[in-house]
């Protein structure tokens, strides 16, 4: 399944508001929600909007180094989902795939 980020939104849950990355699936009407933390949501939203906060963050440094080496992230492949013991939520484990031009 190939998907791309459609938006970063806040979803209402019984525990309160929770940020969610909404992925659209190519060729489908369905979306894939990935619930994340507020700091991750802010960082992703700033990246999507190319917002400059005046200082680089860790991922900005990585992208700058890759750019200097002539490389770019092509896609991110989710390889595993680690479930919490409670059965609710978990952690997505993913590998970035890059190419050099």
N, CA, C and O atoms as a GROMACS GRO file, in nm:
protein
  404
    1UNK      N    1   0.085  -0.117   0.000
    1UNK     CA    2   0.000   0.000   0.000
    1UNK      C    3   0.090   0.124   0.000
    1UNK      O    4   0.182   0.134   0.081
    2UNK      N    5   0.063   0.216  -0.089
    2UNK     CA    6   0.135   0.343  -0.090
    2UNK      C    7   0.042   0.452  -0.040
    2UNK      O    8  -0.073   0.460  -0.081
    3UNK      N    9   0.095   0.534   0.048
    3UNK     CA   10   0.015   0.642   0.106
    3UNK      C   11   0.101   0.766   0.119
    3UNK      O   12   0.224   0.758   0.121
    4UNK      N   13   0.036   0.881   0.127
    4UNK     CA   14   0.109   1.006   0.147
    4UNK      C   15   0.037   1.088   0.253
    4UNK      O   16  -0.082   1.069   0.278
    5UNK      N   17   0.111   1.180   0.315
    5UNK     CA   18   0.052   1.263   0.420
    5UNK      C   19  -0.047   1.361   0.358
    5UNK      O   20  -0.012   1.439   0.270
    6UNK      N   21  -0.170   1.354   0.405
    6UNK     CA   22  -0.274   1.447   0.361
    6UNK      C   23  -0.279   1.567   0.454
    6UNK      O   24  -0.292   1.681   0.409
    7UNK      N   25  -0.270   1.542   0.584
    7UNK     CA   26  -0.283   1.651   0.681
    7UNK      C   27  -0.237   1.604   0.819
    7UNK      O   28  -0.225   1.485   0.846
    8UNK      N   29  -0.212   1.702   0.904
    8UNK     CA   30  -0.190   1.676   1.046
    8UNK      C   31  -0.304   1.747   1.117
    8UNK      O   32  -0.320   1.868   1.105
    9UNK      N   33  -0.385   1.670   1.189
    9UNK     CA   34  -0.505   1.725   1.253
    9UNK      C   35  -0.508   1.687   1.400
    9UNK      O   36  -0.422   1.614   1.449
   10UNK      N   37  -0.608   1.738   1.469
   10UNK     CA   38  -0.630   1.702   1.608
   10UNK      C   39  -0.764   1.629   1.614
   10UNK      O   40  -0.866   1.682   1.570
   11UNK      N   41  -0.762   1.508   1.670
   11UNK     CA   42  -0.884   1.428   1.682
   11UNK      C   43  -0.933   1.431   1.826
   11UNK      O   44  -0.853   1.428   1.920
   12UNK      N   45  -1.063   1.436   1.842
   12UNK     CA   46  -1.122   1.428   1.975
   12UNK      C   47  -1.134   1.282   2.016
   12UNK      O   48  -1.188   1.201   1.941
   13UNK      N   49  -1.084   1.248   2.133
   13UNK     CA   50  -1.094   1.112   2.185
   13UNK      C   51  -1.149   1.119   2.327
   13UNK      O   52  -1.152   1.228   2.385
   14UNK      N   53  -1.192   1.007   2.384
   14UNK     CA   54  -1.240   1.009   2.522
   14UNK      C   55  -1.135   1.061   2.621
   14UNK      O   56  -1.169   1.114   2.727
   15UNK      N   57  -1.005   1.044   2.585
   15UNK     CA   58  -0.897   1.091   2.673
   15UNK      C   59  -0.862   1.238   2.648
   15UNK      O   60  -0.777   1.294   2.718
   16UNK      N   61  -0.926   1.299   2.550
   16UNK     CA   62  -0.896   1.438   2.515
   16UNK      C   63  -0.843   1.449   2.374
   16UNK      O   64  -0.839   1.350   2.301
   17UNK      N   65  -0.803   1.571   2.334
   17UNK     CA   66  -0.754   1.590   2.197
   17UNK      C   67  -0.620   1.520   2.174
   17UNK      O   68  -0.531   1.523   2.260
   18UNK      N   69  -0.607   1.457   2.058
   18UNK     CA   70  -0.485   1.385   2.022
   18UNK      C   71  -0.448   1.420   1.878
   18UNK      O   72  -0.534   1.414   1.790
   19UNK      N   73  -0.322   1.455   1.852
   19UNK     CA   74  -0.281   1.482   1.714
   19UNK      C   75  -0.279   1.354   1.632
   19UNK      O   76  -0.248   1.246   1.682
   20UNK      N   77  -0.313   1.367   1.506
   20UNK     CA   78  -0.316   1.252   1.416
   20UNK      C   79  -0.262   1.294   1.279
   20UNK      O   80  -0.299   1.399   1.226
   21UNK      N   81  -0.176   1.211   1.223
   21UNK     CA   82  -0.133   1.228   1.084
   21UNK      C   83  -0.231   1.149   1.000
   21UNK      O   84  -0.254   1.031   1.026
   22UNK      N   85  -0.289   1.214   0.900
   22UNK     CA   86  -0.385   1.148   0.813
   22UNK      C   87  -0.314   1.115   0.682
   22UNK      O   88  -0.270   1.204   0.609
   23UNK      N   89  -0.304   0.985   0.653
   23UNK     CA   90  -0.243   0.940   0.528
   23UNK      C   91  -0.352   0.904   0.429
   23UNK      O   92  -0.449   0.837   0.465
   24UNK      N   93  -0.338   0.949   0.305
   24UNK     CA   94  -0.431   0.907   0.200
   24UNK      C   95  -0.365   0.793   0.125
   24UNK      O   96  -0.245   0.794   0.098
   25UNK      N   97  -0.446   0.694   0.092
   25UNK     CA   98  -0.398   0.576   0.021
   25UNK      C   99  -0.423   0.597  -0.127
   25UNK      O  100  -0.534   0.627  -0.169
   26UNK      N  101  -0.316   0.579  -0.206
   26UNK     CA  102  -0.328   0.601  -0.350
   26UNK      C  103  -0.431   0.507  -0.410
   26UNK      O  104  -0.428   0.386  -0.387
   27UNK      N  105  -0.524   0.563  -0.489
   27UNK     CA  106  -0.626   0.485  -0.556
   27UNK      C  107  -0.741   0.442  -0.468
   27UNK      O  108  -0.826   0.364  -0.512
   28UNK      N  109  -0.748   0.490  -0.346
   28UNK     CA  110  -0.854   0.451  -0.252
   28UNK      C  111  -0.919   0.575  -0.191
   28UNK      O  112  -0.860   0.683  -0.188
   29UNK      N  113  -1.041   0.558  -0.143
   29UNK     CA  114  -1.108   0.666  -0.070
   29UNK      C  115  -1.073   0.662   0.079
   29UNK      O  116  -1.100   0.757   0.152
   30UNK      N  117  -1.013   0.552   0.122
   30UNK     CA  118  -0.980   0.533   0.263
   30UNK      C  119  -0.862   0.620   0.305
   30UNK      O  120  -0.780   0.660   0.223
   31UNK      N  121  -0.855   0.646   0.434
   31UNK     CA  122  -0.740   0.714   0.492
   31UNK      C  123  -0.685   0.626   0.604
   31UNK      O  124  -0.756   0.541   0.658
   32UNK      N  125  -0.558   0.648   0.638
   32UNK     CA  126  -0.495   0.576   0.747
   32UNK      C  127  -0.456   0.678   0.854
   32UNK      O  128  -0.368   0.761   0.830
   33UNK      N  129  -0.521   0.673   0.971
   33UNK     CA  130  -0.483   0.767   1.077
   33UNK      C  131  -0.368   0.710   1.160
   33UNK      O  132  -0.369   0.593   1.197
   34UNK      N  133  -0.269   0.793   1.189
   34UNK     CA  134  -0.160   0.754   1.277
   34UNK      C  135  -0.156   0.856   1.390
   34UNK      O  136  -0.122   0.973   1.369
   35UNK      N  137  -0.190   0.812   1.510
   35UNK     CA  138  -0.193   0.901   1.625
   35UNK      C  139  -0.051   0.922   1.677
   35UNK      O  140   0.025   0.826   1.692
   36UNK      N  141  -0.016   1.047   1.703
   36UNK     CA  142   0.120   1.083   1.742
   36UNK      C  143   0.116   1.181   1.858
   36UNK      O  144   0.008   1.220   1.903
   37UNK      N  145   0.231   1.220   1.906
   37UNK     CA  146   0.241   1.319   2.013
   37UNK      C  147   0.234   1.461   1.959
   37UNK      O  148   0.250   1.484   1.839
   38UNK      N  149   0.210   1.556   2.049
   38UNK     CA  150   0.198   1.696   2.007
   38UNK      C  151   0.328   1.752   1.950
   38UNK      O  152   0.325   1.827   1.853
   39UNK      N  153   0.443   1.716   2.008
   39UNK     CA  154   0.569   1.770   1.955
   39UNK      C  155   0.598   1.714   1.816
   39UNK      O  156   0.647   1.786   1.730
   40UNK      N  157   0.568   1.586   1.793
   40UNK     CA  158   0.586   1.527   1.661
   40UNK      C  159   0.492   1.593   1.560
   40UNK      O  160   0.531   1.620   1.447
   41UNK      N  161   0.368   1.617   1.601
   41UNK     CA  162   0.271   1.681   1.512
   41UNK      C  163   0.316   1.821   1.472
   41UNK      O  164   0.305   1.859   1.356
   42UNK      N  165   0.366   1.896   1.569
   42UNK     CA  166   0.415   2.032   1.540
   42UNK      C  167   0.531   2.027   1.443
   42UNK      O  168   0.537   2.106   1.349
   43UNK      N  169   0.623   1.935   1.464
   43UNK     CA  170   0.740   1.922   1.377
   43UNK      C  171   0.700   1.883   1.235
   43UNK      O  172   0.750   1.941   1.139
   44UNK      N  173   0.609   1.787   1.220
   44UNK     CA  174   0.564   1.744   1.088
   44UNK      C  175   0.490   1.858   1.018
   44UNK      O  176   0.514   1.883   0.900
   45UNK      N  177   0.402   1.926   1.090
   45UNK     CA  178   0.327   2.037   1.030
   45UNK      C  179   0.421   2.148   0.983
   45UNK      O  180   0.402   2.203   0.874
   46UNK      N  181   0.522   2.180   1.063
   46UNK     CA  182   0.619   2.283   1.022
   46UNK      C  183   0.695   2.240   0.898
   46UNK      O  184   0.722   2.321   0.809
   47UNK      N  185   0.729   2.112   0.891
   47UNK     CA  186   0.799   2.061   0.773
   47UNK      C  187   0.713   2.067   0.649
   47UNK      O  188   0.761   2.103   0.541
   48UNK      N  189   0.585   2.031   0.662
   48UNK     CA  190   0.494   2.035   0.548
   48UNK      C  191   0.473   2.178   0.498
   48UNK      O  192   0.457   2.201   0.378
   49UNK      N  193   0.472   2.273   0.590
   49UNK     CA  194   0.449   2.413   0.555
   49UNK      C  195   0.580   2.487   0.528
   49UNK      O  196   0.578   2.607   0.500
   50UNK      N  197   0.693   2.416   0.536
   50UNK     CA  198   0.827   2.476   0.516
   50UNK      C  199   0.846   2.598   0.606
   50UNK      O  200   0.903   2.698   0.564
   51UNK      N  201   0.797   2.588   0.728
   51UNK     CA  202   0.806   2.698   0.825
   51UNK      C  203   0.946   2.702   0.887
   51UNK      O  204   0.998   2.600   0.931
   52UNK      N  205   1.006   2.819   0.888
   52UNK     CA  206   1.138   2.838   0.947
   52UNK      C  207   1.121   2.885   1.091
   52UNK      O  208   1.061   2.990   1.115
   53UNK      N  209   1.175   2.807   1.187
   53UNK     CA  210   1.162   2.847   1.328
   53UNK      C  211   1.289   2.913   1.380
   53UNK      O  212   1.300   2.942   1.499
   54UNK      N  213   1.385   2.938   1.290
   54UNK     CA  214   1.504   3.011   1.328
   54UNK      C  215   1.622   2.926   1.370
   54UNK      O  216   1.734   2.977   1.383
   55UNK      N  217   1.600   2.799   1.392
   55UNK     CA  218   1.711   2.710   1.426
   55UNK      C  219   1.676   2.571   1.373
   55UNK      O  220   1.560   2.533   1.368
   56UNK      N  221   1.778   2.496   1.332
   56UNK     CA  222   1.750   2.363   1.278
   56UNK      C  223   1.718   2.263   1.388
   56UNK      O  224   1.773   2.269   1.498
   57UNK      N  225   1.630   2.173   1.358
   57UNK     CA  226   1.600   2.060   1.445
   57UNK      C  227   1.680   1.940   1.396
   57UNK      O  228   1.740   1.945   1.289
   58UNK      N  229   1.681   1.832   1.472
   58UNK     CA  230   1.763   1.716   1.438
   58UNK      C  231   1.734   1.665   1.298
   58UNK      O  232   1.827   1.638   1.221
   59UNK      N  233   1.606   1.652   1.263
   59UNK     CA  234   1.574   1.600   1.130
   59UNK      C  235   1.614   1.700   1.021
   59UNK      O  236   1.644   1.659   0.909
   60UNK      N  237   1.614   1.831   1.052
   60UNK     CA  238   1.660   1.930   0.955
   60UNK      C  239   1.808   1.908   0.924
   60UNK      O  240   1.849   1.915   0.808
   61UNK      N  241   1.887   1.880   1.026
   61UNK     CA  242   2.030   1.854   1.007
   61UNK      C  243   2.050   1.732   0.918
   61UNK      O  244   2.131   1.734   0.826
   62UNK      N  245   1.975   1.625   0.946
   62UNK     CA  246   1.986   1.504   0.865
   62UNK      C  247   1.953   1.533   0.720
   62UNK      O  248   2.025   1.490   0.630
   63UNK      N  249   1.844   1.605   0.695
   63UNK     CA  250   1.805   1.636   0.558
   63UNK      C  251   1.908   1.725   0.489
   63UNK      O  252   1.935   1.708   0.371
   64UNK      N  253   1.966   1.822   0.563
   64UNK     CA  254   2.070   1.908   0.505
   64UNK      C  255   2.193   1.827   0.465
   64UNK      O  256   2.249   1.848   0.358
   65UNK      N  257   2.235   1.734   0.551
   65UNK     CA  258   2.351   1.650   0.520
   65UNK      C  259   2.321   1.564   0.398
   65UNK      O  260   2.405   1.551   0.308
   66UNK      N  261   2.202   1.504   0.394
   66UNK     CA  262   2.165   1.422   0.279
   66UNK      C  263   2.166   1.503   0.150
   66UNK      O  264   2.213   1.456   0.047
   67UNK      N  265   2.113   1.626   0.157
   67UNK     CA  266   2.109   1.712   0.040
   67UNK      C  267   2.251   1.744  -0.009
   67UNK      O  268   2.278   1.743  -0.129
   68UNK      N  269   2.341   1.772   0.085
   68UNK     CA  270   2.481   1.801   0.048
   68UNK      C  271   2.547   1.680  -0.018
   68UNK      O  272   2.635   1.696  -0.102
   69UNK      N  273   2.504   1.561   0.020
   69UNK     CA  274   2.559   1.438  -0.038
   69UNK      C  275   2.486   1.397  -0.166
   69UNK      O  276   2.519   1.295  -0.226
   70UNK      N  277   2.387   1.478  -0.208
   70UNK     CA  278   2.312   1.447  -0.329
   70UNK      C  279   2.208   1.339  -0.312
   70UNK      O  280   2.173   1.271  -0.408
   71UNK      N  281   2.158   1.323  -0.192
   71UNK     CA  282   2.061   1.218  -0.161
   71UNK      C  283   1.931   1.280  -0.111
   71UNK      O  284   1.929   1.389  -0.055
   72UNK      N  285   1.821   1.207  -0.133
   72UNK     CA  286   1.690   1.252  -0.085
   72UNK      C  287   1.612   1.131  -0.033
   72UNK      O  288   1.635   1.017  -0.075
   73UNK      N  289   1.521   1.158   0.058
   73UNK     CA  290   1.430   1.052   0.105
   73UNK      C  291   1.326   1.029  -0.003
   73UNK      O  292   1.257   1.123  -0.044
   74UNK      N  293   1.314   0.906  -0.050
   74UNK     CA  294   1.216   0.871  -0.152
   74UNK      C  295   1.084   0.830  -0.090
   74UNK      O  296   0.977   0.869  -0.135
   75UNK      N  297   1.095   0.749   0.016
   75UNK     CA  298   0.974   0.702   0.085
   75UNK      C  299   1.014   0.647   0.221
   75UNK      O  300   1.133   0.629   0.250
   76UNK      N  301   0.916   0.621   0.303
   76UNK     CA  302   0.937   0.560   0.434
   76UNK      C  303   0.853   0.433   0.436
   76UNK      O  304   0.734   0.436   0.405
   77UNK      N  305   0.915   0.322   0.472
   77UNK     CA  306   0.847   0.193   0.471
   77UNK      C  307   0.825   0.149   0.616
   77UNK      O  308   0.921   0.130   0.691
   78UNK      N  309   0.698   0.133   0.654
   78UNK     CA  310   0.666   0.081   0.788
   78UNK      C  311   0.694  -0.068   0.786
   78UNK      O  312   0.634  -0.143   0.708
   79UNK      N  313   0.786  -0.111   0.872
   79UNK     CA  314   0.828  -0.251   0.874
   79UNK      C  315   0.769  -0.331   0.989
   79UNK      O  316   0.768  -0.454   0.987
   80UNK      N  317   0.722  -0.261   1.090
   80UNK     CA  318   0.672  -0.330   1.209
   80UNK      C  319   0.585  -0.235   1.291
   80UNK      O  320   0.605  -0.113   1.289
   81UNK      N  321   0.490  -0.291   1.361
   81UNK     CA  322   0.411  -0.214   1.457
   81UNK      C  323   0.425  -0.285   1.592
   81UNK      O  324   0.380  -0.398   1.607
   82UNK      N  325   0.486  -0.217   1.687
   82UNK     CA  326   0.502  -0.274   1.822
   82UNK      C  327   0.381  -0.236   1.905
   82UNK      O  328   0.357  -0.118   1.930
   83UNK      N  329   0.305  -0.336   1.947
   83UNK     CA  330   0.186  -0.313   2.027
   83UNK      C  331   0.223  -0.289   2.173
   83UNK      O  332   0.320  -0.346   2.223
   84UNK      N  333   0.146  -0.205   2.239
   84UNK     CA  334   0.163  -0.187   2.383
   84UNK      C  335   0.100  -0.306   2.455
   84UNK      O  336   0.012  -0.374   2.401
   85UNK      N  337   0.145  -0.330   2.577
   85UNK     CA  338   0.088  -0.440   2.656
   85UNK      C  339  -0.061  -0.421   2.680
   85UNK      O  340  -0.135  -0.519   2.691
   86UNK      N  341  -0.105  -0.296   2.687
   86UNK     CA  342  -0.247  -0.268   2.710
   86UNK      C  343  -0.332  -0.302   2.588
   86UNK      O  344  -0.454  -0.312   2.598
   87UNK      N  345  -0.266  -0.321   2.473
   87UNK     CA  346  -0.341  -0.350   2.351
   87UNK      C  347  -0.387  -0.225   2.279
   87UNK      O  348  -0.436  -0.233   2.166
   88UNK      N  349  -0.372  -0.109   2.342
   88UNK     CA  350  -0.412   0.016   2.279
   88UNK      C  351  -0.288   0.092   2.235
   88UNK      O  352  -0.196   0.114   2.313
   89UNK      N  353  -0.288   0.131   2.110
   89UNK     CA  354  -0.177   0.209   2.058
   89UNK      C  355  -0.054   0.124   2.036
   89UNK      O  356  -0.058   0.001   2.050
   90UNK      N  357   0.052   0.189   2.002
   90UNK     CA  358   0.176   0.120   1.975
   90UNK      C  359   0.273   0.213   1.906
   90UNK      O  360   0.251   0.334   1.898
   91UNK      N  361   0.381   0.155   1.857
   91UNK     CA  362   0.485   0.232   1.791
   91UNK      C  363   0.507   0.178   1.651
   91UNK      O  364   0.525   0.057   1.633
   92UNK      N  365   0.506   0.267   1.552
   92UNK     CA  366   0.538   0.229   1.415
   92UNK      C  367   0.689   0.231   1.399
   92UNK      O  368   0.754   0.331   1.430
   93UNK      N  369   0.745   0.122   1.351
   93UNK     CA  370   0.888   0.113   1.321
   93UNK      C  371   0.901   0.122   1.169
   93UNK      O  372   0.837   0.046   1.096
   94UNK      N  373   0.983   0.216   1.123
   94UNK     CA  374   0.992   0.238   0.979
   94UNK      C  375   1.136   0.260   0.935
   94UNK      O  376   1.221   0.302   1.014
   95UNK      N  377   1.161   0.232   0.809
   95UNK     CA  378   1.292   0.255   0.748
   95UNK      C  379   1.277   0.358   0.637
   95UNK      O  380   1.193   0.344   0.549
   96UNK      N  381   1.360   0.463   0.640
   96UNK     CA  382   1.359   0.557   0.528
   96UNK      C  383   1.434   0.496   0.410
   96UNK      O  384   1.536   0.428   0.428
   97UNK      N  385   1.384   0.519   0.290
   97UNK     CA  386   1.449   0.473   0.168
   97UNK      C  387   1.493   0.597   0.092
   97UNK      O  388   1.412   0.683   0.060
   98UNK      N  389   1.623   0.605   0.064
   98UNK     CA  390   1.675   0.724  -0.004
   98UNK      C  391   1.729   0.687  -0.141
   98UNK      O  392   1.751   0.570  -0.172
   99UNK      N  393   1.750   0.788  -0.222
   99UNK     CA  394   1.815   0.769  -0.352
   99UNK      C  395   1.913   0.883  -0.372
   99UNK      O  396   1.897   0.992  -0.315
  100UNK      N  397   2.014   0.858  -0.451
  100UNK     CA  398   2.115   0.960  -0.482
  100UNK      C  399   2.100   0.998  -0.628
  100UNK      O  400   2.087   0.913  -0.715
  101UNK      N  401   2.101   1.129  -0.652
  101UNK     CA  402   2.085   1.175  -0.791
  101UNK      C  403   2.210   1.237  -0.842
  101UNK      O  404   2.214   1.282  -0.957
   0.00000   0.00000   0.00000
